[in-house]
Amino acid sequence: MRAAGFSDPFAGLPSELTATLWRTGLPRVRLDYVWIRSMLALGAIVMDSSASDHRMAVVEMLITRQGQ
């Protein structure tokens, strides 16, 4: 994906901040990936909610025109 020009806004963050799958008795893992291209990631978080064992990955992005 990186070779095709995409970036991972969660790359480099501690694993406890990027885990999107929380199962009782099992390690928390990152199941979801949000790849972006031609945009600037301003922030990336995983929503803290106990409604499900699957947490939502959220990325705030600045959309720019390509080539600017």
N, CA and C atoms as an extended XYZ file, in Angstrom:
204
Properties=species:S:1:pos:R:3:atomname:S:1:resname:S:1:resid:I:1 pbc="F F F"
N         0.826       -1.183        0.000 N   MET     1
C         0.000        0.000        0.000 CA  MET     1
C         0.878        1.258        0.000 C   MET     1
N         1.926        1.245        0.802 N   ARG     2
C         2.803        2.427        0.844 CA  ARG     2
C         3.462        2.670       -0.514 C   ARG     2
N         3.832        1.606       -1.209 N   ALA     3
C         4.455        1.746       -2.528 CA  ALA     3
C         3.500        2.375       -3.534 C   ALA     3
N         2.196        2.251       -3.302 N   ALA     4
C         1.187        2.848       -4.179 CA  ALA     4
C         0.820        4.270       -3.748 C   ALA     4
N         1.508        4.813       -2.732 N   GLY     5
C         1.282        6.193       -2.321 CA  GLY     5
C         0.302        6.383       -1.171 C   GLY     5
N        -0.119        5.294       -0.533 N   PHE     6
C        -1.042        5.396        0.592 CA  PHE     6
C        -0.261        5.499        1.901 C   PHE     6
N        -0.865        6.116        2.908 N   SER     7
C        -0.246        6.178        4.228 CA  SER     7
C        -1.247        5.710        5.283 C   SER     7
N        -0.705        5.238        6.379 N   ASP     8
C        -1.487        4.722        7.502 CA  ASP     8
C        -1.410        5.733        8.638 C   ASP     8
N        -2.493        6.479        8.919 N   PRO     9
C        -2.433        7.501        9.967 CA  PRO     9
C        -2.229        6.946       11.373 C   PRO     9
N        -2.421        5.644       11.572 N   PHE    10
C        -2.223        5.035       12.879 CA  PHE    10
C        -0.803        4.497       13.061 C   PHE    10
N        -0.004        4.481       12.001 N   ALA    11
C         1.366        3.970       12.076 CA  ALA    11
C         2.162        4.771       13.094 C   ALA    11
N         2.909        4.056       13.910 N   GLY    12
C         3.754        4.717       14.899 CA  GLY    12
C         3.069        5.002       16.224 C   GLY    12
N         1.745        4.843       16.292 N   LEU    13
C         1.041        5.051       17.558 CA  LEU    13
C         1.165        3.794       18.422 C   LEU    13
N         1.126        3.944       19.746 N   PRO    14
C         1.187        2.764       20.615 CA  PRO    14
C         0.019        1.816       20.350 C   PRO    14
N         0.279        0.516       20.455 N   SER    15
C        -0.749       -0.485       20.136 CA  SER    15
C        -2.001       -0.335       20.996 C   SER    15
N        -1.875        0.151       22.220 N   GLU    16
C        -3.059        0.325       23.065 CA  GLU    16
C        -3.979        1.435       22.547 C   GLU    16
N        -3.469        2.305       21.674 N   LEU    17
C        -4.292        3.372       21.092 CA  LEU    17
C        -4.860        2.993       19.731 C   LEU    17
N        -4.390        1.897       19.147 N   THR    18
C        -4.832        1.530       17.798 CA  THR    18
C        -5.675        0.260       17.756 C   THR    18
N        -5.850       -0.414       18.885 N   ALA    19
C        -6.610       -1.673       18.914 CA  ALA    19
C        -8.080       -1.416       18.602 C   ALA    19
N        -8.601       -2.117       17.616 N   THR    20
C       -10.014       -1.955       17.236 CA  THR    20
C       -10.855       -3.180       17.585 C   THR    20
N       -10.223       -4.239       18.072 N   LEU    21
C       -10.973       -5.434       18.465 CA  LEU    21
C       -10.593       -5.801       19.892 C   LEU    21
N       -11.578       -5.697       20.785 N   TRP    22
C       -11.367       -5.995       22.198 CA  TRP    22
C       -12.230       -7.188       22.570 C   TRP    22
N       -11.636       -8.319       22.827 N   ARG    23
C       -12.359       -9.528       23.227 CA  ARG    23
C       -11.969       -9.884       24.654 C   ARG    23
N       -12.936      -10.226       25.449 N   THR    24
C       -12.689      -10.597       26.840 CA  THR    24
C       -11.748      -11.797       26.906 C   THR    24
N       -10.695      -11.656       27.691 N   GLY    25
C        -9.746      -12.738       27.883 CA  GLY    25
C        -8.721      -12.893       26.772 C   GLY    25
N        -8.780      -12.064       25.758 N   LEU    26
C        -7.822      -12.130       24.648 CA  LEU    26
C        -7.120      -10.780       24.513 C   LEU    26
N        -5.936      -10.767       23.918 N   PRO    27
C        -5.241       -9.483       23.708 CA  PRO    27
C        -6.046       -8.571       22.774 C   PRO    27
N        -5.952       -7.285       23.011 N   ARG    28
C        -6.569       -6.305       22.105 CA  ARG    28
C        -5.706       -6.216       20.855 C   ARG    28
N        -6.362       -6.203       19.700 N   VAL    29
C        -5.625       -6.197       18.433 CA  VAL    29
C        -6.181       -5.150       17.484 C   VAL    29
N        -5.371       -4.777       16.543 N   ARG    30
C        -5.802       -3.862       15.486 CA  ARG    30
C        -6.308       -4.691       14.318 C   ARG    30
N        -7.597       -4.611       14.068 N   LEU    31
C        -8.224       -5.369       12.995 CA  LEU    31
C        -8.480       -4.485       11.769 C   LEU    31
N        -8.753       -3.214       12.004 N   ASP    32
C        -9.134       -2.291       10.931 CA  ASP    32
C        -7.987       -1.361       10.558 C   ASP    32
N        -7.888       -1.093        9.279 N   TYR    33
C        -6.885       -0.168        8.764 CA  TYR    33
C        -7.578        0.868        7.896 C   TYR    33
N        -7.172        2.128        8.058 N   VAL    34
C        -7.699        3.217        7.241 CA  VAL    34
C        -6.499        3.780        6.476 C   VAL    34
N        -6.444        3.510        5.186 N   TRP    35
C        -5.352        3.985        4.341 CA  TRP    35
C        -5.806        5.249        3.635 C   TRP    35
N        -4.947        6.261        3.599 N   ILE    36
C        -5.311        7.515        2.922 CA  ILE    36
C        -4.261        7.841        1.863 C   ILE    36
N        -4.708        8.633        0.879 N   ARG    37
C        -3.815        9.053       -0.202 CA  ARG    37
C        -4.243       10.436       -0.657 C   ARG    37
N        -3.299       11.295       -0.917 N   SER    38
C        -3.553       12.676       -1.365 CA  SER    38
C        -4.324       13.474       -0.332 C   SER    38
N        -4.171       13.113        0.938 N   MET    39
C        -4.793       13.843        2.040 CA  MET    39
C        -3.804       13.885        3.194 C   MET    39
N        -3.971       14.868        4.051 N   LEU    40
C        -3.120       15.014        5.223 CA  LEU    40
C        -3.904       14.572        6.450 C   LEU    40
N        -3.393       13.589        7.171 N   ALA    41
C        -4.051       13.137        8.404 CA  ALA    41
C        -3.725       14.121        9.519 C   ALA    41
N        -4.756       14.667       10.140 N   LEU    42
C        -4.588       15.614       11.237 CA  LEU    42
C        -4.644       14.911       12.587 C   LEU    42
N        -5.283       13.752       12.630 N   GLY    43
C        -5.385       12.988       13.862 CA  GLY    43
C        -6.016       11.642       13.598 C   GLY    43
N        -5.733       10.672       14.474 N   ALA    44
C        -6.294        9.335       14.342 CA  ALA    44
C        -6.574        8.793       15.738 C   ALA    44
N        -7.800        8.313       15.950 N   ILE    45
C        -8.174        7.753       17.246 CA  ILE    45
C        -9.062        6.530       17.046 C   ILE    45
N        -9.157        5.726       18.076 N   VAL    46
C       -10.127        4.638       18.129 CA  VAL    46
C       -11.148        5.044       19.178 C   VAL    46
N       -12.421        5.051       18.798 N   MET    47
C       -13.489        5.482       19.697 CA  MET    47
C       -13.582        4.547       20.900 C   MET    47
N       -13.695        5.118       22.079 N   ASP    48
C       -13.818        4.355       23.313 CA  ASP    48
C       -15.296        4.102       23.581 C   ASP    48
N       -15.754        2.914       23.270 N   SER    49
C       -17.163        2.554       23.454 CA  SER    49
C       -17.250        1.084       23.827 C   SER    49
N       -18.085        0.777       24.783 N   SER    50
C       -18.254       -0.621       25.182 CA  SER    50
C       -19.521       -1.222       24.581 C   SER    50
N       -20.090       -0.596       23.561 N   ALA    51
C       -21.300       -1.100       22.913 CA  ALA    51
C       -21.032       -2.394       22.146 C   ALA    51
N       -19.779       -2.627       21.774 N   SER    52
C       -19.418       -3.803       20.990 CA  SER    52
C       -17.965       -4.150       21.283 C   SER    52
N       -17.524       -5.328       20.877 N   ASP    53
C       -16.108       -5.672       21.014 CA  ASP    53
C       -15.284       -5.092       19.867 C   ASP    53
N       -15.956       -4.463       18.920 N   HIS    54
C       -15.320       -3.857       17.765 CA  HIS    54
C       -15.390       -2.337       17.905 C   HIS    54
N       -14.240       -1.688       17.966 N   ARG    55
C       -14.167       -0.237       18.137 CA  ARG    55
C       -13.989        0.445       16.781 C   ARG    55
N       -14.530        1.649       16.649 N   MET    56
C       -14.483        2.379       15.385 CA  MET    56
C       -13.192        3.197       15.268 C   MET    56
N       -12.485        3.023       14.154 N   ALA    57
C       -11.291        3.809       13.850 CA  ALA    57
C       -11.735        5.098       13.162 C   ALA    57
N       -11.225        6.242       13.653 N   VAL    58
C       -11.621        7.548       13.117 CA  VAL    58
C       -10.367        8.333       12.749 C   VAL    58
N       -10.378        8.912       11.556 N   VAL    59
C        -9.254        9.725       11.096 CA  VAL    59
C        -9.778       11.091       10.681 C   VAL    59
N        -9.172       12.137       11.191 N   GLU    60
C        -9.485       13.507       10.746 CA  GLU    60
C        -8.484       13.854        9.654 C   GLU    60
N        -9.015       14.299        8.502 N   MET    61
C        -8.153       14.555        7.348 CA  MET    61
C        -8.395       15.941        6.764 C   MET    61
N        -7.352       16.469        6.167 N   LEU    62
C        -7.433       17.700        5.399 CA  LEU    62
C        -7.402       17.286        3.937 C   LEU    62
N        -8.470       17.546        3.226 N   ILE    63
C        -8.535       17.185        1.816 CA  ILE    63
C        -7.966       18.342        0.999 C   ILE    63
N        -6.983       18.035        0.179 N   THR    64
C        -6.338       19.045       -0.666 CA  THR    64
C        -6.434       18.627       -2.122 C   THR    64
N        -6.233       19.575       -2.998 N   ARG    65
C        -6.182       19.245       -4.413 CA  ARG    65
C        -4.865       18.569       -4.712 C   ARG    65
N        -4.918       17.553       -5.559 N   GLN    66
C        -3.693       16.849       -5.919 CA  GLN    66
C        -2.765       17.806       -6.649 C   GLN    66
N        -1.486       17.771       -6.266 N   GLY    67
C        -0.495       18.610       -6.913 CA  GLY    67
C        -0.310       19.963       -6.242 C   GLY    67
N        -1.027       20.222       -5.161 N   GLN    68
C        -0.856       21.513       -4.467 CA  GLN    68
C        -0.185       21.328       -3.139 C   GLN    68
